[in-house]
Structures are given as C-alpha cells and as structure tokens.
Amino acid sequence: MAGYGQGRRGNWRATVLLLALLVVAFCEVFLVIDVMADIFYIDIATPWLDHDIIELVAVVALGASLIVLSLELRRLLRERRRFEATLKAASGELFQVITAKFDDWGLTASERDIALLLIKGLALQEIADLRATRPGTVKSQSNAVYRKAGVSGRHELVAYFVEDLLAGEQLIVEPAQDA
C-alpha cells in the first residue's frame, strides 16, 4: 500500500488540494471585500464583467472546492480505518509472539504479568503498585523472567521482541515441540 503523497499520484493529489485551498482563499477574500463594500455602500462594479457573474463564479468555485476537499477527507478517513485495522492485527500478532515465547521460557502466570508490564515500560514501583505487592517481590520476579529468557535486563527483554519489528522482518512463531 503506497503511502500518502508518494510518487506522481501523490504529487497530483497535493496539487489539486493546494489549488482547492487557493480557490477557497481567493473566494474568501473576494467575498469579504464584497460584503465590506455592501456594508459601507461602496460600488465596486467592474466595467469588464458584471458583479453578479463574479459572485456566481465564486460560488461555483467554492462548491467545486468543497467537493474536492470532501472527497479527500473521505479518502483519508478510509485510509485511517485501514491503517487502524492493520495496526490492530499487528498488535494481536505481536501479542501472540510474546505469549508463545513466554510459553517457551516456562514463565509462571505472575512472571508473565511482570514481563508484559516490563515490556510496556512500567517502573518496578509502578508494577508493585498495580499488583499490590512489594517492589522487592517485583524485582525478584523480574530477575526470574530475565534468567528464563536468557537476557541481562529489561532493555534486552524489550529488544528481543522489538528488534525484528524495527528491522522490518517478519516475526515467526515456532510451534512448541514435545520432548
């Protein structure tokens, strides 16, 4: 899926949107001047074009710009929904990968909770507060998680899961094999 504003299609779209915004700005200036002239009884008639035709052109141009901007807004909302669905699927996939690794490492239920909270970036005190336990207990369980995962600390634990995502590689869940 090509991103917004990429390639010739994106340049064309940006040009059309810029033109629509310029039309709106020009018409706004014209209509403000027109209204001010009406308020102060100033005649701004042009000898080369009827005033009513100028107003008609401004209204039609504003309508066309409104249509262009509405279509772009609709497209952007559709694109946002697609990105949200993709993100939701990726988040679910990452959670499956994480839980599969927790199974491989043989983490207890408490250690799984601690590991998830560590990966989310919570401090030991925050985890202790959430779990209504002592920070020493959380530290002990954290160390058990690090030992079972074969990492030296929180940063390596997080990096274990994030490294493949940042590299753009696909995470692969290997099924657990019976001994």
C-alpha positions as CSV (number, residue, x, y, z in Angstrom):
1,M,0.0,0.0,0.0
2,A,1.6,3.3,-1.1
3,G,1.7,6.0,1.5
4,Y,0.0,9.3,1.2
5,G,1.9,11.8,-1.0
6,Q,4.2,9.3,-2.7
7,G,5.0,9.3,-6.4
8,R,3.2,11.1,-9.2
9,R,-0.2,10.3,-7.9
10,G,0.6,11.9,-4.5
11,N,2.0,14.9,-6.2
12,W,-1.1,15.3,-8.4
13,R,-3.3,14.9,-5.3
14,A,-1.3,17.5,-3.4
15,T,-1.5,19.9,-6.3
16,V,-5.3,19.5,-6.6
17,L,-5.7,20.1,-2.9
18,L,-3.5,23.1,-3.0
19,L,-5.5,24.6,-5.9
20,A,-8.7,23.9,-4.0
21,L,-7.4,25.7,-0.9
22,L,-6.2,28.6,-3.1
23,V,-9.6,28.9,-4.7
24,V,-11.2,28.9,-1.2
25,A,-8.8,31.6,0.0
26,F,-9.3,33.7,-3.1
27,C,-13.1,33.5,-2.9
28,E,-13.0,34.3,0.8
29,V,-11.0,37.4,0.1
30,F,-13.4,38.4,-2.7
31,L,-16.5,37.8,-0.6
32,V,-15.1,39.7,2.4
33,I,-14.3,42.6,0.2
34,D,-17.8,42.3,-1.4
35,V,-19.6,42.2,2.0
36,M,-17.5,45.2,3.3
37,A,-18.4,47.2,0.1
38,D,-22.1,46.4,0.7
39,I,-21.9,47.4,4.4
40,F,-20.2,50.8,3.6
41,Y,-22.2,51.4,0.4
42,I,-19.1,51.3,-1.9
43,D,-19.7,50.5,-5.5
44,I,-17.1,48.1,-6.8
45,A,-18.6,47.5,-10.2
46,T,-16.2,46.4,-12.9
47,P,-16.7,47.7,-16.4
48,W,-15.4,44.4,-18.0
49,L,-17.6,41.9,-16.0
50,D,-20.9,42.0,-14.3
51,H,-20.7,41.8,-10.5
52,D,-23.3,39.1,-10.3
53,I,-21.3,36.9,-12.7
54,I,-18.2,37.3,-10.4
55,E,-20.3,36.2,-7.4
56,L,-21.6,33.2,-9.4
57,V,-18.1,32.2,-10.4
58,A,-17.0,32.5,-6.7
59,V,-19.9,30.4,-5.5
60,V,-19.4,27.7,-8.2
61,A,-15.6,27.6,-7.4
62,L,-16.3,27.3,-3.7
63,G,-18.7,24.4,-4.4
64,A,-16.2,22.6,-6.6
65,S,-13.5,23.1,-3.9
66,L,-15.9,21.8,-1.3
67,I,-16.5,18.6,-3.4
68,V,-12.7,18.1,-3.9
69,L,-11.9,18.6,-0.2
70,S,-14.8,16.3,0.9
71,L,-13.6,13.6,-1.4
72,E,-10.1,13.9,0.0
73,L,-11.4,13.8,3.6
74,R,-13.4,10.7,2.8
75,R,-10.3,9.0,1.3
76,L,-8.2,9.9,4.3
77,L,-10.8,8.5,6.7
78,R,-10.9,5.2,4.7
79,E,-7.1,5.1,4.8
80,R,-7.1,5.7,8.5
81,R,-9.5,2.9,9.1
82,R,-7.3,0.5,7.0
83,F,-4.2,1.6,9.0
84,E,-6.0,1.1,12.3
85,A,-7.1,-2.4,11.2
86,T,-3.5,-3.2,10.2
87,L,-2.2,-1.9,13.4
88,K,-4.7,-3.9,15.4
89,A,-3.8,-7.1,13.5
90,A,-0.1,-6.4,14.0
91,S,-0.6,-5.8,17.7
92,G,-2.5,-9.0,18.1
93,E,0.2,-10.9,16.2
94,L,2.9,-9.4,18.4
95,F,1.0,-10.4,21.5
96,Q,0.8,-14.0,20.1
97,V,4.5,-14.0,19.5
98,I,5.1,-12.7,23.1
99,T,2.9,-15.3,24.7
100,A,4.4,-18.1,22.6
101,K,7.9,-17.0,23.9
102,F,6.6,-16.9,27.4
103,D,5.4,-20.5,27.0
104,D,8.8,-21.5,25.6
105,W,10.5,-19.8,28.6
106,G,8.2,-21.5,31.1
107,L,7.1,-18.3,32.8
108,T,4.5,-18.6,35.6
109,A,1.3,-16.5,35.5
110,S,2.9,-13.9,37.8
111,E,6.1,-13.8,35.8
112,R,4.0,-13.3,32.6
113,D,2.3,-10.3,34.1
114,I,5.5,-8.9,35.3
115,A,7.2,-9.4,31.9
116,L,4.3,-7.7,30.0
117,L,4.4,-4.8,32.3
118,L,8.2,-4.6,31.9
119,I,7.9,-4.6,28.1
120,K,5.2,-1.9,28.4
121,G,7.8,0.3,30.2
122,L,6.4,0.4,33.7
123,A,8.9,1.0,36.5
124,L,9.3,-1.6,39.3
125,Q,7.4,0.6,41.8
126,E,4.5,1.1,39.3
127,I,4.3,-2.6,38.8
128,A,4.3,-3.2,42.5
129,D,1.5,-0.7,43.0
130,L,-0.5,-2.2,40.2
131,R,-0.1,-5.7,41.6
132,A,-0.4,-4.6,45.2
133,T,2.9,-6.2,46.2
134,R,6.3,-5.0,47.3
135,P,8.9,-3.7,44.9
136,G,11.3,-6.4,46.2
137,T,8.9,-9.1,45.0
138,V,8.6,-7.5,41.6
139,K,12.4,-7.2,41.4
140,S,12.7,-10.9,42.3
141,Q,10.1,-11.9,39.7
142,S,11.8,-9.6,37.1
143,N,15.1,-11.4,37.7
144,A,13.4,-14.7,37.2
145,V,12.0,-13.5,33.9
146,Y,15.4,-12.3,32.8
147,R,17.0,-15.6,33.8
148,K,14.4,-17.7,32.0
149,A,14.5,-15.5,28.9
150,G,18.3,-15.6,28.8
151,V,18.6,-11.8,28.9
152,S,20.5,-9.5,31.2
153,G,17.7,-7.0,31.9
154,R,14.7,-5.0,30.8
155,H,16.3,-3.5,27.7
156,E,17.3,-6.8,26.3
157,L,13.9,-8.2,27.0
158,V,12.2,-5.4,25.1
159,A,14.8,-5.6,22.4
160,Y,14.2,-9.3,22.0
161,F,10.7,-8.5,20.6
162,V,11.3,-5.1,19.1
163,E,14.4,-5.8,17.1
164,D,12.7,-7.8,14.4
165,L,9.9,-5.2,14.1
166,L,12.4,-2.3,13.7
167,A,14.4,-4.3,11.1
168,G,11.2,-4.8,9.1
169,E,11.5,-8.5,9.4
170,Q,8.5,-10.8,9.9
171,L,8.2,-12.3,13.4
172,I,7.8,-16.1,13.2
173,V,6.2,-18.1,15.9
174,E,7.7,-21.6,16.0
175,P,5.3,-24.2,17.4
176,A,6.4,-25.8,20.7
177,Q,7.8,-29.3,20.2
178,D,7.1,-32.0,22.7
179,A,10.2,-33.5,24.3
